[in-house]
Amino acid sequence: MTKTSVARGEWPPGIPYLRFGAGATLVYLSGLSASPHLPSGGGLLLQRGLLAPFTRHRAVVWVHWSHELAPPVTMAQIAAASAAAIGPHLPGPVDVVGVSTGGSLALQLALDRPHLVRRLVVVSAAARLSDHGRRVQQELAAAVHAGHTRRAGAVMAREVAASAVSSALFGAAGWVMGRSTFAEAGAELLAVIEAEDDFDVSERLGEITAPTLVIGAARDRFYSPALFRDTAAAIPGGRSIVYPRAGHLGTTLHRRYARDVLGFLGAGR
C-alpha cells in the first residue's frame, strides 16, 4: 500500500476504520459524526487533507466508534469496544490522537487500557465538557431526536466557531446543510452524546501513565482554557497548549497543530 492509498474495513465489534500512509502506527480517534458510516466522497477527501501532515510520517488508522451503539451507554463501554477492536489488530502500545469526542474516548482508553496507549494527544477535549458544552450537546440531541435536521446542523456548526460573527455565518451554513448532514443521524449519535454528557474523569487523571499532550483553543465553546490546562496538569508529566483566538474547529486547522502533535510524538519514531 502506498502512502497515498486508503484501506477501509471493520473490526469486531462493529468498529469501522480507515488506514492511510505507512510507518509506525498512529491511532486517530475521530470526533462527533452525524453518520454511522465511514466518510466517503468529499468527506473522505477532507479527512485525507486534515491527516496529510501525519500520513507523511505515519500509518494513520482513523477509527470510529461502533455503529451498533444505542443508549444508554457510557464512555467506558465505548472505550472497551474500541480496545477490543484495536488490541488484536495493531501491535501495541500505539500512539493515540483523539479529537473532540474522540479526545474524551482517548482519555478513557488511556485510563482503562493503559497497555494499549504509548503516547497520548488529546485535542479539543478535556476531562469533562464545560456546562455550556453540555447544554449545547443536549440541544443537539433534542433536535436529532425530534428529526429537526436543519436545527441540528445549525446547532453543531455555530458552536465550533470562534467569534459571534463566524458563529452566525456557520450557523446559517449548518442550517442549509443540516438536512443532508444529519440525514442518517439516529440512535448511535444520541448514544455518544449521552455518554459524553456524563463523561467526567477529573478524579482519575492521576492514573494515566502515558506521556500526554492536551491541545485546545482559547475560544472553544465546549470547554475552556482552564479545563484544558487543568486536565494536563492533573496527568503526571502532562503538557498543554492553548491556541489564542481559535475556536473548537480552529484547533485542528491551526498552523502549529500538526507540528505540535508530531513534535510531541517524535515524528516518525
KABELMO-V774907 format. One record per run of one state. SS is the DSSP state (alpha for helix, beta for strand, coil for the rest). FROM is the first residue (numbers start at 1). TO is the last residue. If there is no record, write none. Layout:
{{SS	FROM	TO} {SS	FROM	TO}}
//
This chain:
{{coil	1	5} {beta	6	11} {coil	12	14} {beta	15	21} {coil	22	24} {beta	25	29} {coil	30	40} {alpha	41	55} {coil	56	58} {beta	59	63} {coil	64	74} {alpha	75	89} {coil	90	93} {beta	94	99} {coil	100	100} {alpha	101	112} {coil	113	113} {alpha	114	116} {beta	117	123} {coil	124	127} {beta	128	128} {coil	129	130} {alpha	131	145} {coil	146	148} {alpha	149	159} {coil	160	163} {alpha	164	181} {coil	182	186} {alpha	187	198} {coil	199	199} {beta	200	200} {coil	201	201} {alpha	202	207} {coil	208	210} {beta	211	217} {coil	218	224} {alpha	225	234} {coil	235	238} {beta	239	243} {coil	244	249} {alpha	250	253} {coil	254	256} {alpha	257	265} {coil	266	269}}
//
